[in-house]
Amino acid sequence: MKILSLKLDDSIFFETEELLNYVKIPRNRYINDAILHYNKYHKKSFLAKKIENESNLVREESVRILSEFEKLNEERRPI
């Protein structure tokens, strides 16, 4: 476990303190859970962008290959 010094805006700190009274968990646990959630959100977002980029590459290659197959098919047709 790492020890961090953290600076929060006053409004975020006071809002967090109010919420901690309701959820009844330690501040450290609350902040760790929040960061974990935020990390998962960004990993999912980055993965979605990566999948979209790779999908575009595959689509371009598929169109190119389809075009080649169509040319081969046209060459084989009898006149």
N, CA, C and O atoms as a printed pandas DataFrame, in Angstrom:
     atom_number atom_name residue_name chain_id  residue_number  x_coord  y_coord  z_coord
0              1         N          MET        A               1    0.841   -1.162    0.000
1              2        CA          MET        A               1    0.000    0.000    0.000
2              3         C          MET        A               1    0.894    1.235    0.000
3              4         O          MET        A               1    1.911    1.283    0.690
4              5         N          LYS        A               2    0.493    2.235   -0.789
5              6        CA          LYS        A               2    1.259    3.475   -0.902
6              7         C          LYS        A               2    0.563    4.581   -0.122
7              8         O          LYS        A               2   -0.664    4.641   -0.055
8              9         N          ILE        A               3    1.365    5.447    0.461
9             10        CA          ILE        A               3    0.830    6.609    1.180
10            11         C          ILE        A               3    0.942    7.809    0.249
11            12         O          ILE        A               3    1.998    8.071   -0.326
12            13         N          LEU        A               4   -0.161    8.529    0.112
13            14        CA          LEU        A               4   -0.195    9.695   -0.757
14            15         C          LEU        A               4   -0.606   10.930    0.026
15            16         O          LEU        A               4   -1.333   10.856    1.017
16            17         N          SER        A               5   -0.123   12.050   -0.446
17            18        CA          SER        A               5   -0.633   13.327    0.028
18            19         C          SER        A               5   -1.572   13.805   -1.059
19            20         O          SER        A               5   -1.210   13.824   -2.236
20            21         N          LEU        A               6   -2.769   14.189   -0.673
21            22        CA          LEU        A               6   -3.796   14.520   -1.649
22            23         C          LEU        A               6   -4.368   15.897   -1.373
23            24         O          LEU        A               6   -4.745   16.208   -0.243
24            25         N          LYS        A               7   -4.431   16.716   -2.404
25            26        CA          LYS        A               7   -5.058   18.027   -2.272
26            27         C          LYS        A               7   -6.395   17.975   -2.981
27            28         O          LYS        A               7   -6.470   17.654   -4.167
28            29         N          LEU        A               8   -7.453   18.294   -2.245
29            30        CA          LEU        A               8   -8.799   18.319   -2.807
30            31         C          LEU        A               8   -9.343   19.738   -2.746
31            32         O          LEU        A               8   -9.033   20.503   -1.832
32            33         N          ASP        A               9  -10.155   20.071   -3.732
33            34        CA          ASP        A               9  -10.900   21.330   -3.634
34            35         C          ASP        A               9  -11.777   21.244   -2.395
35            36         O          ASP        A               9  -12.273   20.174   -2.041
36            37         N          ASP        A              10  -11.960   22.372   -1.750
37            38        CA          ASP        A              10  -12.782   22.393   -0.529
38            39         C          ASP        A              10  -14.177   21.831   -0.773
39            40         O          ASP        A              10  -14.691   21.061    0.038
40            41         N          SER        A              11  -14.784   22.213   -1.884
41            42        CA          SER        A              11  -16.151   21.747   -2.155
42            43         C          SER        A              11  -16.211   20.224   -2.295
43            44         O          SER        A              11  -17.155   19.590   -1.822
44            45         N          ILE        A              12  -15.201   19.640   -2.944
45            46        CA          ILE        A              12  -15.165   18.180   -3.097
46            47         C          ILE        A              12  -14.951   17.518   -1.740
47            48         O          ILE        A              12  -15.584   16.510   -1.424
48            49         N          PHE        A              13  -14.066   18.085   -0.954
49            50        CA          PHE        A              13  -13.800   17.516    0.373
50            51         C          PHE        A              13  -15.055   17.525    1.244
51            52         O          PHE        A              13  -15.394   16.508    1.850
52            53         N          PHE        A              14  -15.745   18.663    1.312
53            54        CA          PHE        A              14  -16.923   18.751    2.180
54            55         C          PHE        A              14  -18.060   17.861    1.680
55            56         O          PHE        A              14  -18.785   17.262    2.474
56            57         N          GLU        A              15  -18.207   17.779    0.367
57            58        CA          GLU        A              15  -19.234   16.886   -0.184
58            59         C          GLU        A              15  -18.912   15.426    0.154
59            60         O          GLU        A              15  -19.797   14.648    0.509
60            61         N          THR        A              16  -17.648   15.078    0.039
61            62        CA          THR        A              16  -17.218   13.715    0.365
62            63         C          THR        A              16  -17.457   13.411    1.842
63            64         O          THR        A              16  -17.940   12.335    2.192
64            65         N          GLU        A              17  -17.118   14.357    2.693
65            66        CA          GLU        A              17  -17.323   14.157    4.125
66            67         C          GLU        A              17  -18.805   13.939    4.453
67            68         O          GLU        A              17  -19.141   13.104    5.293
68            69         N          GLU        A              18  -19.678   14.686    3.793
69            70        CA          GLU        A              18  -21.119   14.494    4.000
70            71         C          GLU        A              18  -21.548   13.105    3.561
71            72         O          GLU        A              18  -22.301   12.425    4.258
72            73         N          LEU        A              19  -21.062   12.692    2.400
73            74        CA          LEU        A              19  -21.431   11.366    1.890
74            75         C          LEU        A              19  -20.900   10.246    2.774
75            76         O          LEU        A              19  -21.559    9.221    2.952
76            77         N          LEU        A              20  -19.717   10.443    3.321
77            78        CA          LEU        A              20  -19.132    9.420    4.195
78            79         C          LEU        A              20  -20.003    9.191    5.432
79            80         O          LEU        A              20  -20.048    8.079    5.958
80            81         N          ASN        A              21  -20.682   10.215    5.892
81            82        CA          ASN        A              21  -21.593   10.054    7.025
82            83         C          ASN        A              21  -22.747    9.110    6.688
83            84         O          ASN        A              21  -23.267    8.417    7.563
84            85         N          TYR        A              22  -23.141    9.088    5.423
85            86        CA          TYR        A              22  -24.257    8.227    5.006
86            87         C          TYR        A              22  -23.805    6.804    4.668
87            88         O          TYR        A              22  -24.474    5.836    5.028
88            89         N          VAL        A              23  -22.690    6.683    3.990
89            90        CA          VAL        A              23  -22.257    5.346    3.547
90            91         C          VAL        A              23  -21.520    4.567    4.632
91            92         O          VAL        A              23  -21.379    3.348    4.540
92            93         N          LYS        A              24  -21.059    5.260    5.640
93            94        CA          LYS        A              24  -20.421    4.617    6.803
94            95         C          LYS        A              24  -19.225    3.742    6.418
95            96         O          LYS        A              24  -19.094    2.616    6.899
96            97         N          ILE        A              25  -18.357    4.261    5.553
97            98        CA          ILE        A              25  -17.100    3.570    5.257
98            99         C          ILE        A              25  -15.962    4.562    5.474
99           100         O          ILE        A              25  -16.170    5.773    5.408
100          101         N          PRO        A              26  -14.766    4.052    5.732
101          102        CA          PRO        A              26  -13.628    4.953    5.952
102          103         C          PRO        A              26  -13.306    5.781    4.696
103          104         O          PRO        A              26  -13.521    5.344    3.565
104          105         N          ARG        A              27  -12.798    6.959    4.933
105          106        CA          ARG        A              27  -12.442    7.864    3.837
106          107         C          ARG        A              27  -11.475    7.203    2.860
107          108         O          ARG        A              27  -11.655    7.313    1.647
108          109         N          ASN        A              28  -10.459    6.522    3.365
109          110        CA          ASN        A              28   -9.494    5.847    2.484
110          111         C          ASN        A              28  -10.180    4.845    1.566
111          112         O          ASN        A              28   -9.902    4.803    0.367
112          113         N          ARG        A              29  -11.079    4.037    2.131
113          114        CA          ARG        A              29  -11.787    3.038    1.329
114          115         C          ARG        A              29  -12.631    3.714    0.250
115          116         O          ARG        A              29  -12.679    3.260   -0.893
116          117         N          TYR        A              30  -13.294    4.803    0.631
117          118        CA          TYR        A              30  -14.140    5.554   -0.296
118          119         C          TYR        A              30  -13.305    6.096   -1.469
119          120         O          TYR        A              30  -13.693    5.965   -2.629
120          121         N          ILE        A              31  -12.165    6.700   -1.151
121          122        CA          ILE        A              31  -11.307    7.272   -2.197
122          123         C          ILE        A              31  -10.708    6.165   -3.056
123          124         O          ILE        A              31  -10.639    6.305   -4.277
124          125         N          ASN        A              32  -10.273    5.064   -2.439
125          126        CA          ASN        A              32   -9.757    3.942   -3.221
126          127         C          ASN        A              32  -10.811    3.403   -4.177
127          128         O          ASN        A              32  -10.514    3.138   -5.341
128          129         N          ASP        A              33  -12.039    3.239   -3.697
129          130        CA          ASP        A              33  -13.125    2.747   -4.554
130          131         C          ASP        A              33  -13.412    3.718   -5.689
131          132         O          ASP        A              33  -13.664    3.303   -6.820
132          133         N          ALA        A              34  -13.375    5.013   -5.383
133          134        CA          ALA        A              34  -13.638    6.026   -6.407
134          135         C          ALA        A              34  -12.569    5.973   -7.505
135          136         O          ALA        A              34  -12.891    6.029   -8.692
136          137         N          ILE        A              35  -11.314    5.865   -7.109
137          138        CA          ILE        A              35  -10.226    5.807   -8.086
138          139         C          ILE        A              35  -10.306    4.506   -8.892
139          140         O          ILE        A              35  -10.075    4.511  -10.101
140          141         N          LEU        A              36  -10.630    3.408   -8.233
141          142        CA          LEU        A              36  -10.793    2.139   -8.935
142          143         C          LEU        A              36  -11.884    2.256  -10.003
143          144         O          LEU        A              36  -11.692    1.820  -11.139
144          145         N          HIS        A              37  -13.012    2.836   -9.644
145          146        CA          HIS        A              37  -14.110    3.032  -10.589
146          147         C          HIS        A              37  -13.671    3.922  -11.751
147          148         O          HIS        A              37  -13.965    3.618  -12.907
148          149         N          TYR        A              38  -12.985    4.994  -11.461
149          150        CA          TYR        A              38  -12.517    5.927  -12.479
150          151         C          TYR        A              38  -11.520    5.247  -13.424
151          152         O          TYR        A              38  -11.568    5.463  -14.635
152          153         N          ASN        A              39  -10.623    4.429  -12.878
153          154        CA          ASN        A              39   -9.665    3.684  -13.702
154          155         C          ASN        A              39  -10.377    2.708  -14.633
155          156         O          ASN        A              39  -10.030    2.603  -15.809
156          157         N          LYS        A              40  -11.376    1.990  -14.107
157          158        CA          LYS        A              40  -12.128    1.051  -14.942
158          159         C          LYS        A              40  -12.834    1.780  -16.078
159          160         O          LYS        A              40  -12.865    1.308  -17.215
160          161         N          TYR        A              41  -13.402    2.941  -15.750
161          162        CA          TYR        A              41  -14.092    3.744  -16.761
162          163         C          TYR        A              41  -13.136    4.105  -17.899
163          164         O          TYR        A              41  -13.476    3.951  -19.072
164          165         N          HIS        A              42  -11.943    4.582  -17.551
165          166        CA          HIS        A              42  -10.986    4.992  -18.575
166          167         C          HIS        A              42  -10.422    3.802  -19.339
167          168         O          HIS        A              42  -10.218    3.900  -20.549
168          169         N          LYS        A              43  -10.167    2.688  -18.675
169          170        CA          LYS        A              43   -9.694    1.501  -19.388
170          171         C          LYS        A              43  -10.722    1.059  -20.420
171          172         O          LYS        A              43  -10.373    0.714  -21.549
172          173         N          LYS        A              44  -11.995    1.072  -20.024
173          174        CA          LYS        A              44  -13.060    0.682  -20.946
174          175         C          LYS        A              44  -13.124    1.652  -22.121
175          176         O          LYS        A              44  -13.309    1.233  -23.264
176          177         N          SER        A              45  -12.974    2.934  -21.849
177          178        CA          SER        A              45  -13.005    3.950  -22.901
178          179         C          SER        A              45  -11.832    3.775  -23.868
179          180         O          SER        A              45  -12.012    3.845  -25.084
180          181         N          PHE        A              46  -10.634    3.549  -23.328
181          182        CA          PHE        A              46   -9.461    3.341  -24.170
182          183         C          PHE        A              46   -9.615    2.072  -25.012
183          184         O          PHE        A              46   -9.259    2.058  -26.191
184          185         N          LEU        A              47  -10.140    1.019  -24.413
185          186        CA          LEU        A              47  -10.342   -0.237  -25.132
186          187         C          LEU        A              47  -11.346   -0.049  -26.264
187          188         O          LEU        A              47  -11.150   -0.579  -27.357
188          189         N          ALA        A              48  -12.408    0.693  -26.015
189          190        CA          ALA        A              48  -13.417    0.948  -27.054
190          191         C          ALA        A              48  -12.788    1.686  -28.234
191          192         O          ALA        A              48  -13.077    1.363  -29.386
192          193         N          LYS        A              49  -11.934    2.669  -27.963
193          194        CA          LYS        A              49  -11.263    3.399  -29.044
194          195         C          LYS        A              49  -10.320    2.488  -29.816
195          196         O          LYS        A              49  -10.242    2.563  -31.042
196          197         N          LYS        A              50   -9.603    1.628  -29.095
197          198        CA          LYS        A              50   -8.676    0.711  -29.745
198          199         C          LYS        A              50   -9.433   -0.275  -30.632
199          200         O          LYS        A              50   -9.010   -0.551  -31.754
200          201         N          ILE        A              51  -10.538   -0.800  -30.141
201          202        CA          ILE        A              51  -11.348   -1.732  -30.927
202          203         C          ILE        A              51  -11.905   -1.042  -32.165
203          204         O          ILE        A              51  -11.929   -1.628  -33.248
204          205         N          GLU        A              52  -12.353    0.201  -32.008
205          206        CA          GLU        A              52  -12.886    0.947  -33.153
206          207         C          GLU        A              52  -11.806    1.149  -34.215
207          208         O          GLU        A              52  -12.063    0.961  -35.404
208          209         N          ASN        A              53  -10.607    1.529  -33.794
209          210        CA          ASN        A              53   -9.503    1.729  -34.749
210          211         C          ASN        A              53   -9.144    0.432  -35.455
211          212         O          ASN        A              53   -8.958    0.419  -36.672
212          213         N          GLU        A              54   -9.045   -0.648  -34.710
213          214        CA          GLU        A              54   -8.689   -1.929  -35.313
214          215         C          GLU        A              54   -9.806   -2.441  -36.214
215          216         O          GLU        A              54   -9.539   -3.070  -37.239
216          217         N          SER        A              55  -11.034   -2.181  -35.845
217          218        CA          SER        A              55  -12.163   -2.564  -36.676
218          219         C          SER        A              55  -12.125   -1.829  -38.014
219          220         O          SER        A              55  -12.416   -2.411  -39.059
220          221         N          ASN        A              56  -11.767   -0.557  -37.973
221          222        CA          ASN        A              56  -11.641    0.208  -39.210
222          223         C          ASN        A              56  -10.547   -0.356  -40.104
223          224         O          ASN        A              56  -10.708   -0.418  -41.323
224          225         N          LEU        A              57   -9.439   -0.765  -39.507
225          226        CA          LEU        A              57   -8.358   -1.371  -40.294
226          227         C          LEU        A              57   -8.817   -2.676  -40.942
227          228         O          LEU        A              57   -8.525   -2.933  -42.110
228          229         N          VAL        A              58   -9.524   -3.484  -40.190
229          230        CA          VAL        A              58  -10.023   -4.758  -40.715
230          231         C          VAL        A              58  -11.029   -4.501  -41.834
231          232         O          VAL        A              58  -11.016   -5.187  -42.856
232          233         N          ARG        A              59  -11.901   -3.509  -41.638
233          234        CA          ARG        A              59  -12.898   -3.189  -42.657
234          235         C          ARG        A              59  -12.221   -2.788  -43.959
235          236         O          ARG        A              59  -12.616   -3.251  -45.029
236          237         N          GLU        A              60  -11.211   -1.937  -43.881
237          238        CA          GLU        A              60  -10.496   -1.495  -45.082
238          239         C          GLU        A              60   -9.861   -2.682  -45.793
239          240         O          GLU        A              60   -9.928   -2.786  -47.018
240          241         N          GLU        A              61   -9.252   -3.568  -45.033
241          242        CA          GLU        A              61   -8.613   -4.742  -45.628
242          243         C          GLU        A              61   -9.656   -5.677  -46.231
243          244         O          GLU        A              61   -9.425   -6.261  -47.289
244          245         N          SER        A              62  -10.791   -5.823  -45.573
245          246        CA          SER        A              62  -11.863   -6.685  -46.085
246          247         C          SER        A              62  -12.403   -6.149  -47.404
247          248         O          SER        A              62  -12.674   -6.925  -48.321
248          249         N          VAL        A              63  -12.563   -4.844  -47.512
249          250        CA          VAL        A              63  -13.041   -4.234  -48.761
250          251         C          VAL        A              63  -12.027   -4.466  -49.878
251          252         O          VAL        A              63  -12.398   -4.756  -51.015
252          253         N          ARG        A              64  -10.767   -4.337  -49.549
253          254        CA          ARG        A              64   -9.713   -4.559  -50.546
254          255         C          ARG        A              64   -9.731   -6.000  -51.040
255          256         O          ARG        A              64   -9.644   -6.246  -52.243
256          257         N          ILE        A              65   -9.841   -6.937  -50.135
257          258        CA          ILE        A              65   -9.854   -8.354  -50.508
258          259         C          ILE        A              65  -11.116   -8.687  -51.298
259          260         O          ILE        A              65  -11.048   -9.431  -52.276
260          261         N          LEU        A              66  -12.257   -8.154  -50.895
261          262        CA          LEU        A              66  -13.501   -8.372  -51.627
262          263         C          LEU        A              66  -13.372   -7.867  -53.052
263          264         O          LEU        A              66  -13.836   -8.522  -53.985
264          265         N          SER        A              67  -12.754   -6.723  -53.232
265          266        CA          SER        A              67  -12.538   -6.168  -54.560
266          267         C          SER        A              67  -11.687   -7.109  -55.410
267          268         O          SER        A              67  -11.975   -7.310  -56.590
268          269         N          GLU        A              68  -10.651   -7.682  -54.823
269          270        CA          GLU        A              68   -9.801   -8.625  -55.547
270          271         C          GLU        A              68  -10.586   -9.872  -55.945
271          272         O          GLU        A              68  -10.436  -10.363  -57.064
272          273         N          PHE        A              69  -11.418  -10.388  -55.047
273          274        CA          PHE        A              69  -12.235  -11.554  -55.379
274          275         C          PHE        A              69  -13.215  -11.244  -56.508
275          276         O          PHE        A              69  -13.449  -12.076  -57.383
276          277         N          GLU        A              70  -13.778  -10.055  -56.480
277          278        CA          GLU        A              70  -14.712   -9.668  -57.541
278          279         C          GLU        A              70  -14.005   -9.591  -58.886
279          280         O          GLU        A              70  -14.568   -9.999  -59.901
280          281         N          LYS        A              71  -12.779   -9.074  -58.911
281          282        CA          LYS        A              71  -11.999   -9.029  -60.149
282          283         C          LYS        A              71  -11.709  -10.435  -60.660
283          284         O          LYS        A              71  -11.820  -10.700  -61.857
284          285         N          LEU        A              72  -11.337  -11.340  -59.746
285          286        CA          LEU        A              72  -11.092  -12.730  -60.148
286          287         C          LEU        A              72  -12.339  -13.370  -60.706
287          288         O          LEU        A              72  -12.282  -14.091  -61.701
288          289         N          ASN        A              73  -13.464  -13.109  -60.070
289          290        CA          ASN        A              73  -14.720  -13.666  -60.518
290          291         C          ASN        A              73  -15.089  -13.149  -61.910
291          292         O          ASN        A              73  -15.582  -13.912  -62.740
292          293         N          GLU        A              74  -14.857  -11.866  -62.170
293          294        CA          GLU        A              74  -15.138  -11.276  -63.486
294          295         C          GLU        A              74  -14.249  -11.874  -64.554
295          296         O          GLU        A              74  -14.697  -12.081  -65.682
296          297         N          GLU        A              75  -12.999  -12.156  -64.225
297          298        CA          GLU        A              75  -12.052  -12.737  -65.186
298          299         C          GLU        A              75  -12.459  -14.155  -65.595
299          300         O          GLU        A              75  -12.159  -14.581  -66.710
300          301         N          ARG        A              76  -13.132  -14.882  -64.718
301          302        CA          ARG        A              76  -13.539  -16.254  -64.986
302          303         C          ARG        A              76  -14.843  -16.361  -65.739
303          304         O          ARG        A              76  -15.152  -17.429  -66.266
304          305         N          ARG        A              77  -15.621  -15.296  -65.811
305          306        CA          ARG        A              77  -16.914  -15.345  -66.496
306          307         C          ARG        A              77  -16.702  -15.515  -67.995
307          308         O          ARG        A              77  -15.845  -14.865  -68.594
308          309         N          PRO        A              78  -17.490  -16.392  -68.583
309          310        CA          PRO        A              78  -17.390  -16.537  -70.054
310          311         C          PRO        A              78  -18.026  -15.339  -70.754
311          312         O          PRO        A              78  -18.966  -14.731  -70.243
312          313         N          ILE        A              79  -17.515  -15.023  -71.891
313          314        CA          ILE        A              79  -18.032  -13.874  -72.655
314          315         C          ILE        A              79  -19.260  -14.238  -73.436
315          316         O          ILE        A              79  -19.822  -13.393  -74.132
